[in-house]
């Protein structure tokens, strides 16, 4: 991963010292909350229902064991012993005391981490494929480009006060594991006809109050022109994006208002001003790329006899391998998915001991590499097949080996009304109840791929719009109800879900999901996924099953 140099380290130290002074002034009453709010938000510090919440940046979801151990230490020292991994691959601590925030930033800086641009109307944490550098599918390592964007965008003076928050994702595989098409900018690495590297540029995606799938405004952008093209997009947005209404300030509204074709025309006109010169010098690109040099793998056979023998004697390991072990580009290795979705647990939460277990496993078996996924799980991207049994045993002892990746209990959920001041309803208990209903692993495997996503309010931090089954919490005269949508997807076939019908009370949601699954099992043909069956049949059979008693 990228190693911070002296300039990076000095910058973090200066930023931390600056914030320490701001916190001291707030605690002394020299700053009002209104004066302090923009300052704390620039450092990722939110004021939620019960306490301050600190959101820590994990660029393109990459961590090393030292950083993970530091997060565990911070959780013990300053929080309640756990952290929450988010759909932006960040980590949130939800029980922070204001007086401790500067010390936490110092602790983060000591391991090259920070909370800069995890809030505010700026370019947020840039995300990338969690399988980067490990999958044979990728055309190039997306982390290289995500890091280039991070360095270019961090405290960029022109783009630190955009009309609204701004999110970028980079994917390099046919299989999109980043939800690129529902980002403000989604970048998909492509090869031109001449073999040159470039990007398909998608703009105007986003969820929240008005969800959109992004439009492709350029089929192929030469890689060396990436920065100037991003600048052109952001300048058009900065100039024309609305600042009078926060609900209409995202770039998706601008693209929808102008139309993708007109927006693209204005971007191209702005881009022409940059001329034809490369805006990402070869020397800089080489410097960044060197930080992501291919991992040195051992020469192994594709089949591990020891691993096969272990699976034959352990049904639990065999199930884990079916669901949580993914193909690696190097023979004899695998990509291990670490579930943060144990049945009955809070999706995305990891306690300090679990963080330390993952750090130890990465160090011992995983080439010191840890990834965070936008689906609120972790990944050990480089594990020898010979070592998977040992990794599984350690994960199981730490309650991290739930074999449910992509299955019905692998639920995305925001913190909801248990923590968030913006939420209308709780999300965590709903996720727990659904997962408990599908706790039988045989049944979960029989259902197959099914992505359930839950948000506690219309801001859609749980990505409910793009769930195969999406669940949105709404307030009805002080009571929590839940609106269901079907058919959404955040993958390469991105789509916004279709509303099922009237909102349901909390005690009906898990039952309704069960009914939807039973309709799918009855209606599916061949190897269809839930999403495939829904797209073929439409909403009618699902709606009839859930609302039959209402007729």
N, C-alpha and C positions, 0 to 999 in steps of 0.2 A: 504494500500500500504506500501511498505518498508520505514522505517523511518531511516534517516541517523543518525549515531552515532557520537561521538566526533571525531573519526578518520576520518570519511568521511568529516565532516565539516572542520576540520583542513586542510585536503588535498585540498579542494576547495578553502579555503582562501589562502593557499600557492600558488596554481596554478594561482589564480587571481592576486596576488601580483607579481609573476614572470612575467606574461604577461604585467602588468602595466609598469614594467621596460623595457621590450622589445619595447613596443609602444613608450615610451619616447625616447628611443634611435633612433627609426625610425624617429620620428618627428623632432629630433635634427639633423638628417642627419648622425648619427653614424653608421646606418645600411642601406645598399642599399636595394632596393625592392627584389632583388634576395636573399639576406641574410635574409630578413624579411619574405619572402613568406612561407618557411616551418614552421616558428614559428607561424605565424598567422593561417595557415591551421590546425595546431595541436590544435588550439582553435576555430575552426569552422568559421573562418573569411575569406571570399572570396572577391576578387575584381572583380565586374561584370561590365556591360556596363556603368552604370551611377553612381554607388556608391559601397561602401562595402556592402556585405550581410553577416549577422550572422546567422548561423544555430544552433539551440538550440536542445539538445537531450531531447526526451521524451521517456525514456526507456519503452518498451513494451506498449507504447501509453497511459500510466496512468498518470493522473493529479489530484490534489485536488483543491478545490476552491481557496485556498490561492495562489497556483502557477498560476492558470489561471488569477487571478486578477493582479498578478505581471507582467505577460506577457502583459496584457492590459495596465498597467502603463508604462512599457517600450516602448510599441508601441506609446503611446502619447508623452512621454518625449523625445525619441531618434529617432523615425521613423516618418511615416506619418499617424499614428493612426490606423494601421492595421497590421496583420501578415498573413503569408501563410503557411497552414498546408500541409505537403508533403506526398508522397507515402511511406516514411520511418517513418511515424508518428512523424517526427520532426516539428518544427516551424521555419520559416525563416523570418527575417526582412531584407528588400531589400534596405533600404535607411539609412544605418548606417555611421556616421562619425568616422574616425579612432580614433580621440581623445576621443570619448565617449565609445569605446569598453571596456576598463577596468572597467568603472563605470557600464556598463551593466552586465559584468561578476560578479561584486560584488553584484549587485541587484539580479541576478540569484542565487548566492551562499546563499543569505539570506533566500531563500525558498527551499534550497536543489536542485538546478538545475545548469546546466552547459552546455558547448558546446564542451566538450572533446570527441574526436573520432567521431565527425560528419563530419570529412574530413580526408584525408591522407590514406596511404596504411596500414590500421589497421582494426581491427574488429569494424565495425560501430554499430550504435544503434541496439540492439536486439529487434525484434518485436514479438508480440504474438496476439492471438485471442482477438479482442476487446470485445467479449462477455464473457471473462474469469470470472469465479466465478458467472456467471448469467445464463448460459445455461445448460439445463439438458443433452445436448449431450456430454459434455466433460468427459473424463476418469479421469482427474486430472486438477488442476489449472495450466495452462502453465506459468503464471507469476512467479511462484515459480522457475521454471527452467530457465526462461529468466533472472531473477534476479541473480541466481547462476552464469550464464554465464557472466552477466555484471560484477559481482564482480571479477570473475576469469580473465576476459579479459581486464579490465581497466588498461591502461598503462602497460600491460604485457611486460616485457623486450624482450622476444623472438619473440613476434608477433606484435610489434609496427612498423616494417619496412618490411612488407610483399611485395611480388612482385606487388600486386595491392590491391585495397580496397576489403573488405570482409564482407559479409552480412549473418546473421543467422536469421531464423524464427522458432518459436515453435508453433505447433498447437496440439490440444488435442481432436478434434471432427472429425467425419466423414466428415462433411462439413468444407472445408478448407477456412477460411476467412483471411489467411495470405499470400497467394501465395507462400507457402513453397517450391513447386517444381521448382520454378525459382529463388531460392536463392543459394548462394555458398554452404551453408549447410541448409537443411530443416530437422527439427526434428518433427516427428509425434508421439505423445505419444500412446503407445499400451499396452495391457495386454498380458502376456505370458499365455501359457496353464495352468500354475499353479496359475494364477492370479497375478503374480508379475508384477510390473510396469517397463516399459522399453520404448525404442524408436526405430522406424524405422528411419534409417539414410539415407538421400538423399544428394548427393553431385554433384556439377558440373552444377547446374542450373544457369541461368543468361540471361539477355537481352542484349541490346547494339548492337554492330556491328555484332556479331555472336550469335544469341539467341539459348539457349539450355534448354530443360527440364531436370532436374537433374535425376541421376540414383540412385536407391537404392543399397547401398553397404553393408548394414547390415539390415536384416529384423527385428532383435530384439537385442537391446543392453540393458543389465541390467542398470536400472536407476543409481545405485550407481557407475557405471563405466563411467558416461558421460564425466567428465572432462578429464580423461586420453585418451579417444577415440578422443575427439575433439583435444587434443594436438597432437595425432598421425597424424590426418588428416592435421593439420596445419604444422607439421614438414615435412611431405612429400611434401606439397605445397611449403614451404619455401625453401626446398632443390632443388626441380626440376622445380618450376615455372619459367617462363621466365622473365628476367629483362632487356632484350635488346630491347623489342618492347612492348610498353604499350597496343597496340591493341591485343596482344596475351598473356597478362600476367595474366589474370583471371584464377581461378582454373578450370573453365569450359573448357578452351583450353587444360589444362593439362590432365583432365579426358578424353576428346575426343581424344587426341593424344595417350595416353597410352591404352585407352579402360577402361571401368568401372571395368572389372574383374581384370585387372592387377593393376589398381589404388587401388582397394580394397585389393588385395594381399599385396601390399606394406604398406598400412595402418595397416593391421593386423600384419604384421611383425614388424612394428614400435611399435605397441600397446603391443605386447608381452613383450617388454623391461620393461613395467611398472609393470609387475607381476600381481598377482591376488587380491591384496589388494583393498579395497574400496578407491576411491580417492575423494569422497565427504562424509566426516565424518557425522555420524548421528546427532551429536550435531550441526554442521553447517547447515545441511539441516533443522533441527528442528527450528533453530534460524530464518532462512529465511522463512520457512513455517508459523511460528507464525505471521509474518507480514501480511500474507494473510489469516488469520483465517476467517472462513465463516462468512459472514455478518449476524447479528441478524435480522431476519425477523419476522414480526408479523404473527400470525396465522389468515389467511383470507380465505374466500371462493374463489373458482376459478373464479366465476362470480361476477362482480361488478354491481349491479342494477343501481347505480348512473351513472356509466360510460355508461352502455347500454342506459339509458334514455337520457344522453347528446348526444350520437351519433345519436339517433333517431331524435333529434331536430336540429342537426348541420351537414349538409352534408360535410362541410369542415373538421370537427373533424372525421367523419366517414371515409373520404378518407385518412386522416392522419393516422388513426388507421390501415387501410388496408395495407398501404405501409411503414409506418415508425415505427410501433409498432410490436416487435417480442416477441415470447413466452419466458417466464422466468421459471426457474426451480421451483420457489416457487409460489404456488397458490395465486392469488390476486395481483401479480406483473407483470410488463412488462419491456422489454428492449426498450427504446426510442432512435431512431436514429434521430440525428439532422443534417439536410441537410445544407451543405455549398455550395449548387448549386442552389440558386435562379435563376430563368430565367433571363438571361442577365447579371448575376454577373460573377466574376472571380472564377472559381472552386478552392475551398480550402481556399479562403480568409475569414477572419473574422475581423471585426473592433473592436476597444477597447470596445465599448458599448455592442456589441454582446458577446464578451468574458465575460464581467461582468454579462450579463444576464444568460449565461450558468453556471457561477460560483454560482450565486444566486440560480438558480434552483437546481443545484446539492446539495447545502447546505440545501435548504428547503425541497426538495422532493426526492433527489437521494442519500442519505446516504453519501454525500460528495465525490462522485466518478464520474470522467469524463474520457472518453477514446477517443483516436484519432484512426481513422481507416486508413488502407493503401489506402483506396479509397477516402481519403481527406474529410471525414466527422467526426462528433463527436457522441458520444454515452453517454447517461445517463443510466447505466446498471440496476439500481434498483429503479424503480418508481412504486408506488402502482397504480393499475388500477383506484382507486378512485381519484387519483391526476392527471391522464393523461389529463383531460380536462383543468385544470388550467395550466399545463405545456404547452399544445398546445397553449393556449391563449397568454401566455407570449412569446413563440417562434414566434408566428405569428406577434405579435407587433414588434418584433425585426427582422423580415424578415428571420427567421430561420426555418419556418414550411413548406417549400416546400415539398409536399407529393410525392417525386419522387425517393425514395431509390431503386436502382437497375433498374430504368427505363431509358428511352432514354436520358433524360436531366441530369441524374446523371453521368456527364462526368468527367473522370480524365484528367487533362491537366497540363503539366509542365509550368513554367513561359515563356519559349520560348524566341523569339527574342525581346520581350518587355523588358527583363531584362538580359538574359544570354548571355555572350560573346561567348559561344560555339554553340549557336543555329544557324540554317540555315533559320528558318522561325518562324513566330508567331504561337502560339498555342491558346492563350486566345481568340482572336477574332473568331477563327474557332469554338471553343467550344460554345461561346455565340451565334453565328449564328445558329448552329444546335439546341441549346436549344430553341431559339426563334421560330424555325420552328415547334417545338413540344411542344409549350407552352400550347396547349389545354390539360388539365389533363385527359379528357375522352379519347382522342386519345392516349395519352401516356399509360394509363392503358390498352387500347385495344391491344397495341403493346406488353406490358408485359416486362419481363426481357430482357434487351439489354444493354450490357456494351460497351460503346464507350471510347476509350483511345487515347490521342493525345500527341505526342512528337514533339518538335521543332527541334530535330536533332537525329542522329543515336545513341546517348548515351542512349536514351529510358527512360528518367526520368518519362515520362508519361505512360510507360508500354504498348506502342502501340502494341507490338508483341502479347500480350495476351488479346487484346480486341476482343470481338465478332465482332466489327468493329474497326480496328486499323487505325490510321491516322499518317503518318510520314511526317514532313516538310522537303523538300529538296530544294536546291538552283539550279536553272537552269539559268545560265548566268545572275545572279543578280536578278532574279525573284523568288518569292515564289510559289512552287508547292507542291502537297501533294500526297503521295503514300498511297493507301488504301490496307488493308489486311482484310481478313475475316476468322472467325473460330477459333480465338485464345481463350484461357481460362487460368486464373490464379488459378482456383479452383482445387478441387481434381481430375478433369478430365483435368489437365493442357495440353495445346497444344500451339504451335506457329502458328500464323495465316498464311494464304496462300495469296500471292499477287493477287490482283484483275486484274490489268492491268496497262497501262501507268499512270504516275502521272497527277493529275488534277490541273488546276489553282485554286487559292483561292476562286474565285467567283463561282466555280462549286461544292465545297465540300459539302455544306449543301444540295444542290439539289440532289447530288449523294446519300447521306445518305437517303434522302426521297425516292429515287427510290429503294434503297436496301430494305427499310422497306416495300414498296408496294409489291415488289416481295415476301418477306417473308409472308405478309398477304395473298397473293394469293396462295402461295404454301404450307403453313403449314397445317398439319394434326392434328386434335384433339387439345391437350394441348401443342403441341410442342412450345418450345422457339425458338427464332431466331437461336441460336446455333444449336439446334437439327435439324431444317429444313435445315440449311446449310450443316450439316454433312450428311444428307440424300440425298440432291439433288446435292451436289457439287457446284462448282463455276459458272458453265455455265449460268444458268438463271439470276444470279445476274450480271455477266459480260455483258451479252447481253443487259440488261436494261440500264446500265450506259453508255455503249459505242455504243449504237444503232446508234446514229447520226454520228459516226465516220466511219461507214461502207458505 
